[in-house]
Amino acid sequence: MHYFNYHDSTLFCEEVALPKIAHDFQTPTYVYSQKTIERHFKAYQAGFGNQDHLISYSVKANSNLSILKLLAQLGSGFDIVSQGELFRIIKAGIPTDRVVFSGVGKTEDEMKYALQHNILSFNVESESELLRLNKVAGELYQKARVSLRVNPDIHPQTHPYISTGLKENKFGIPIAEAYGLFEKHAALPHIDWVGIDCHIGSQMLSLDPILETAQALKKMIRFLETKRIHIQHVNLGGGLGIAYHGEEPPSPEQYLKNILECLSPLRLKVIVEPGRTIVGNAGILLTRVLYLKKMPEKNFVIVDAAMNDLIRPTLYQAHHEIWPVVQTTQKPLNVDVVGPICESGDFLAKSRKLACAEGDLLAILSAGAYGFSMASNYNARPRAAEVLVSGMIPHLIRPRESLEDLIRGEL
């Protein structure tokens, strides 16, 4: 949280006091630091050095157009998982030849849309998808550039909901089967084999499973060479973790140093798909305390943000640090921080030591990734505003939804 700091007991994002943002844009509001996003992206660039590469930002982490444009200006590619995310890339004015398309359930319409916009490659996740893509590309008199996503059955040592590289997960093709699939379909007329792809999970805090994955991919690429199947890139996916609550994840530089030692001898372009490590700790959710509720068994801090704004604590039992925007000398109480939604699962934190009063502002940290992008209108709540801070200037990059927005398009 390098660019979220206290000055004279007040929390700032870069050079803007968070109370000013709350005054100007109300709450709840997502607040992002441009300098933090830039710093995190440049850490990946530095880690690659002279290696041919593409840093393919995972759009699902945070898909705001202003953030996509910022990353494109820095030289980013983009990893998408839907037609809607590709639409966002196009609307942001970003060249689509930087885009890789992942996901297990691509429809024919999505395939056509991506082919028509000349994306870099499809990360294909099943034999059925491969054959469907070959058919769709043939109907358009095109060749689809394809990376085969393999599943190495390697445990990412992370939450089960964000594990993607085990044999019981829905993602990818079991690596033992992938060898035969390459040989069987090497000559499909509308498929151009350009790469191998793998992504084993998210919020990984150890390099061991990542390095084990890289070794498995290297072995497969050497095998393909013996079959005269020559690919252009190896895609190791994303998944590197961030510090939410005292974790000590490897830095992008450490991560890349280790995988490049393994993969550089292949003389291929190396693609990675970071999302959380770029934007996760670049954003906070700014919220205001509505009520303090003291019960015999529990104390509650009821705020104007809720699980529809930030579902990670409910969905993943995720821990987000919470800081008072203005520091106080009040004695902290043990509290649950909860929202107004009519669900017992509507909580943002449980059993925290926190000192605050009604009307105070709180900053929910590490909310830049999978925060707004997973937000909903549950309980007919308009979604929060988004603000990108650049130095002394807070830019409104998405206005708060209005009540009319809630019913737009309904009959």
C-alpha positions in Angstrom: 0.0 0.0 0.0 2.9 2.3 -0.8 0.8 5.2 -2.0 -1.8 4.9 0.7 -0.3 6.7 3.7 -1.2 8.7 6.8 -0.3 12.4 6.9 -1.2 14.2 10.1 -3.5 11.3 11.1 -5.5 11.4 7.9 -5.2 8.7 5.2 -4.2 9.8 1.7 -4.2 8.1 -1.7 -1.1 9.6 -3.3 -1.6 13.3 -2.6 -5.3 13.3 -2.1 -6.9 13.0 1.3 -9.6 10.3 1.4 -12.1 12.6 3.3 -12.0 14.9 0.2 -12.9 11.9 -2.0 -15.7 10.9 0.3 -17.0 14.6 0.2 -16.8 14.9 -3.5 -17.9 11.5 -4.6 -19.8 10.1 -1.6 -19.5 6.5 -0.3 -19.0 3.7 -0.9 -16.4 4.4 -3.5 -13.5 2.4 -4.9 -10.3 4.4 -4.9 -7.3 3.4 -7.0 -3.7 4.7 -7.1 -2.3 5.2 -10.6 1.3 5.2 -9.3 0.8 1.9 -7.6 -0.6 0.3 -10.8 2.3 1.6 -12.8 4.9 0.5 -10.2 3.5 -3.1 -10.1 3.4 -3.4 -13.9 6.9 -2.0 -14.3 8.1 -4.6 -11.8 7.1 -7.3 -14.2 8.7 -5.5 -17.1 12.0 -5.2 -15.2 11.8 -8.9 -14.3 11.7 -9.9 -17.9 14.8 -7.9 -18.9 15.6 -8.8 -22.5 13.5 -11.9 -22.7 10.8 -11.8 -25.5 7.6 -11.6 -23.5 4.0 -10.4 -23.1 2.5 -9.3 -19.8 -1.1 -10.1 -20.5 -3.1 -8.4 -17.7 -6.1 -10.5 -16.5 -9.1 -8.3 -17.3 -11.4 -10.1 -14.8 -9.4 -8.6 -11.9 -10.5 -5.1 -12.7 -12.0 -4.2 -16.1 -12.5 -0.4 -15.8 -11.8 1.2 -19.2 -9.5 3.8 -17.7 -7.4 1.1 -16.0 -7.2 -0.9 -19.2 -6.1 2.2 -21.1 -3.5 3.0 -18.5 -2.0 -0.5 -18.8 -2.1 -0.5 -22.6 -0.1 2.7 -22.5 2.5 0.9 -20.4 2.7 -1.9 -23.1 0.4 -4.5 -21.6 -1.4 -7.3 -23.3 -4.7 -8.7 -22.0 -6.1 -12.0 -20.9 -9.9 -12.2 -21.4 -12.5 -14.8 -20.5 -15.6 -13.5 -22.3 -16.8 -11.6 -25.4 -17.8 -8.8 -23.0 -14.2 -8.4 -21.9 -13.0 -8.3 -25.5 -15.7 -5.6 -26.1 -14.2 -3.6 -23.3 -10.7 -3.9 -24.9 -12.1 -2.7 -28.2 -14.0 0.2 -26.6 -10.8 1.3 -24.8 -9.1 1.6 -28.2 -6.6 -1.2 -27.5 -5.1 -3.3 -30.3 -6.7 -6.7 -30.2 -3.5 -8.5 -31.4 -2.4 -8.3 -27.7 -5.3 -10.4 -26.5 -5.4 -14.0 -25.4 -8.8 -15.6 -24.8 -9.1 -18.1 -21.9 -12.1 -19.9 -20.4 -13.7 -23.3 -20.6 -17.1 -22.4 -22.2 -16.5 -20.2 -25.2 -19.6 -20.0 -27.4 -19.5 -20.0 -31.2 -20.6 -16.3 -31.2 -17.6 -15.5 -28.9 -15.2 -17.4 -31.2 -16.5 -15.6 -34.2 -16.2 -12.2 -32.5 -12.7 -12.9 -31.4 -11.6 -14.2 -34.9 -13.2 -11.2 -36.6 -11.1 -9.0 -34.3 -7.8 -10.9 -34.9 -6.8 -11.7 -31.4 -3.4 -13.1 -30.6 -4.6 -16.6 -29.5 -7.2 -18.8 -28.0 -6.3 -20.7 -24.9 -8.2 -23.9 -25.8 -9.3 -26.0 -22.8 -10.9 -29.2 -24.3 -10.8 -31.4 -27.5 -14.5 -30.5 -28.1 -13.7 -26.8 -28.0 -10.7 -27.3 -30.4 -13.0 -29.0 -32.9 -15.7 -26.4 -32.6 -13.1 -23.6 -33.1 -11.8 -25.3 -36.1 -15.3 -25.4 -37.6 -16.1 -21.8 -36.7 -12.7 -20.6 -38.2 -13.4 -22.6 -41.4 -16.8 -20.9 -41.8 -15.0 -17.6 -41.7 -12.2 -18.8 -44.0 -9.7 -18.1 -41.3 -7.1 -19.9 -39.2 -7.5 -19.7 -35.4 -4.2 -19.2 -33.5 -4.4 -21.7 -30.6 -2.5 -22.4 -27.4 -3.5 -25.6 -25.7 -4.2 -25.2 -22.0 -2.9 -28.2 -20.1 -3.7 -29.2 -16.6 -0.6 -30.6 -14.8 -2.4 -31.8 -11.6 -0.2 -29.6 -9.5 -1.6 -28.2 -6.2 -1.3 -24.4 -6.1 -1.5 -24.3 -2.3 -4.3 -21.8 -2.3 -8.1 -21.6 -1.6 -10.0 -24.4 -3.3 -12.3 -22.0 -5.1 -9.3 -20.4 -6.9 -7.4 -23.6 -7.6 -7.4 -24.4 -11.3 -4.6 -26.9 -12.0 -5.8 -30.1 -10.2 -7.3 -33.0 -12.0 -10.6 -32.4 -10.3 -10.8 -28.8 -11.6 -12.7 -27.9 -14.8 -9.8 -26.2 -16.4 -7.5 -27.4 -19.1 -6.6 -30.8 -20.6 -4.9 -33.4 -18.4 -1.2 -33.1 -19.4 -0.9 -36.8 -20.1 -3.8 -36.6 -22.6 -2.5 -33.4 -24.2 0.5 -35.2 -25.7 -1.8 -37.4 -27.8 -4.2 -34.6 -28.6 -1.4 -32.5 -30.1 -0.4 -35.4 -32.4 -4.0 -36.3 -33.2 -4.9 -32.8 -34.3 -1.7 -31.4 -35.5 -3.0 -31.0 -39.1 -6.4 -29.5 -38.4 -6.9 -27.2 -41.4 -8.2 -24.1 -39.6 -5.9 -24.3 -36.5 -2.5 -22.6 -36.2 -0.7 -24.1 -33.2 1.1 -21.2 -31.6 1.6 -22.1 -27.9 1.1 -24.0 -24.7 -0.8 -22.5 -21.8 -1.2 -23.3 -18.2 -2.7 -21.6 -15.1 -2.9 -23.6 -11.9 -4.5 -21.2 -9.5 -4.7 -17.7 -7.9 -3.2 -16.0 -4.8 -0.2 -18.4 -4.8 2.4 -17.6 -2.1 5.0 -20.2 -3.0 7.2 -20.5 -6.1 7.4 -24.3 -5.8 4.2 -25.2 -7.7 4.9 -22.5 -10.3 8.4 -23.9 -11.0 7.0 -27.5 -11.1 4.5 -26.3 -13.7 7.2 -24.6 -15.8 9.2 -27.9 -15.8 6.2 -29.8 -16.9 5.6 -27.4 -19.8 9.3 -27.5 -20.8 9.1 -31.2 -21.0 6.0 -31.1 -23.3 7.6 -28.5 -25.6 10.7 -30.6 -26.0 8.4 -33.5 -26.9 6.5 -31.4 -29.5 9.8 -30.5 -31.1 10.5 -34.2 -31.8 7.1 -34.3 -33.6 8.0 -31.2 -35.6 5.3 -29.2 -33.9 7.0 -25.8 -33.4 5.2 -23.3 -31.2 5.9 -19.7 -30.7 5.1 -19.0 -27.0 4.7 -20.6 -23.6 2.0 -19.1 -21.4 2.4 -19.7 -17.6 -0.8 -17.9 -16.7 -1.0 -15.8 -13.6 -1.8 -16.4 -10.0 1.0 -14.8 -8.0 -0.3 -13.7 -4.6 -0.3 -10.4 -2.8 -0.2 -9.4 0.9 -3.6 -9.1 2.4 -2.8 -9.9 6.0 0.9 -10.3 6.6 1.6 -12.8 3.8 5.0 -12.6 2.2 4.5 -13.6 -1.5 7.4 -13.7 -3.9 7.9 -10.4 -5.8 7.4 -10.4 -9.6 11.1 -10.1 -10.0 11.7 -13.3 -7.9 8.9 -15.1 -9.7 10.3 -14.3 -13.2 13.9 -14.9 -12.3 13.0 -18.5 -11.4 10.7 -19.3 -14.3 13.0 -17.7 -16.9 15.9 -19.8 -15.7 13.7 -22.8 -16.7 12.0 -21.5 -19.8 14.6 -19.1 -21.5 16.6 -22.0 -23.1 13.5 -22.8 -25.2 13.9 -19.5 -27.1 10.2 -18.8 -27.1 8.1 -15.8 -26.1 7.0 -16.1 -22.5 3.5 -14.9 -21.6 2.3 -14.3 -18.1 -1.2 -13.2 -17.0 -1.0 -11.2 -13.8 -4.1 -9.5 -12.5 -4.2 -9.4 -8.7 -0.5 -8.4 -8.4 -1.1 -5.4 -10.7 -4.2 -3.9 -9.1 -5.0 -5.7 -5.9 -3.1 -3.5 -3.5 -3.6 -0.4 -5.8 -7.2 0.0 -4.6 -9.3 0.5 -1.4 -13.0 0.5 -0.8 -13.9 3.7 1.0 -17.0 3.4 3.2 -18.7 5.3 6.0 -19.9 4.0 9.4 -23.7 4.2 9.6 -24.3 2.7 13.1 -22.6 1.1 16.0 -24.7 -1.7 17.4 -23.7 -3.3 20.7 -25.2 -6.7 21.4 -24.7 -9.0 24.4 -22.6 -11.4 22.4 -21.2 -9.2 19.6 -20.4 -5.6 18.6 -21.3 -4.6 15.1 -20.0 -1.7 12.9 -22.6 -1.2 10.2 -21.2 0.6 7.2 -22.7 1.7 3.8 -20.6 -0.8 1.8 -21.8 -4.4 1.6 -21.3 -7.8 0.2 -22.7 -6.6 -3.2 -19.7 -4.2 -3.3 -17.0 -6.6 -2.0 -18.0 -10.2 -2.0 -14.6 -11.7 -1.3 -14.9 -12.0 2.5 -18.2 -13.9 2.1 -17.2 -16.0 -0.9 -13.6 -16.8 -0.1 -13.5 -16.1 3.7 -10.9 -13.5 2.5 -9.2 -11.1 4.9 -9.0 -7.4 4.1 -7.3 -5.1 6.5 -9.5 -2.1 7.6 -8.0 1.2 8.5 -9.7 4.3 10.0 -9.4 7.1 7.5 -8.8 9.6 10.4 -6.8 8.0 13.2 -8.3 8.3 16.7 -7.2 7.8 20.3 -10.5 6.0 21.2 -10.2 2.6 22.7 -10.7 -0.2 20.0 -13.5 -2.7 20.4 -13.8 -6.2 19.1 -16.3 -5.9 16.2 -17.7 -7.4 13.1 -17.9 -4.9 10.2 -21.1 -5.6 8.3 -23.2 -4.0 5.6 -26.9 -3.3 5.2 -27.8 -6.3 3.0 -30.4 -8.7 4.4 -28.1 -11.7 4.7 -26.1 -13.0 7.7 -23.3 -13.6 5.2 -23.1 -9.8 4.6 -19.9 -9.0 6.4 -16.6 -7.3 5.4 -14.6 -8.4 8.5 -15.2 -10.4 11.6 -13.6 -10.1 15.1 -11.5 -7.1 14.4 -10.1 -4.6 16.9 -11.4 -1.3 15.6 -12.0 2.2 17.1 -14.6 4.3 15.2 -17.7 6.3 15.7 -20.9 6.8 13.7 -20.1 8.9 10.6 -16.4 7.9 10.5 -14.8 6.8 7.3 -13.1 3.4 6.9 -10.7 2.2 4.2 -11.0 -1.5 3.3 -7.6 -2.3 1.9 -6.4 -4.6 -1.0 -9.7 -4.2 -2.8 -8.4 -3.2 -6.3 -8.8 -6.8 -7.7 -12.0 -8.8 -7.7 -13.8 -6.0 -5.9 -15.8 -3.9 -8.3 -15.5 -6.5 -11.0 -17.5 -8.9 -8.9 -20.0 -6.3 -7.6 -23.7 -6.8 -8.1 -27.0 -5.0 -7.6 -28.3 -7.4 -4.9 -31.0 -5.8 -2.7 -31.4 -3.3 -5.6 -28.3 -1.4 -4.5 -26.6 0.8 -7.0 -23.0 -0.1 -7.6 -20.3 2.1 -6.1 -18.3 4.9 -7.9 -14.7 4.3 -9.0 -12.0 7.0 -8.7 -8.5 6.8 -10.0 -6.0 9.1 -8.3 -3.1 10.5 -10.2 -0.9 12.7 -7.9 -3.1 15.5 -6.7 -6.0 14.8 -9.0 -8.9 12.3 -8.3 -10.5 11.3 -11.6 -14.0 9.9 -11.5 -13.7 6.9 -13.8 -17.1 5.4 -13.2 -20.0 7.4 -11.7 -22.1 5.8 -9.0 -25.1 4.1 -10.4 -28.4 5.9 -10.1 -31.8 4.4 -9.2 -32.8 4.7 -12.8 -29.7 2.6 -13.8 -31.1 -0.2 -11.7 -34.0 -0.7 -14.0 -32.5 0.3 -17.3 -33.4 -2.2 -20.0 -36.2 -3.8 -18.0 -39.7 -4.1 -19.5 
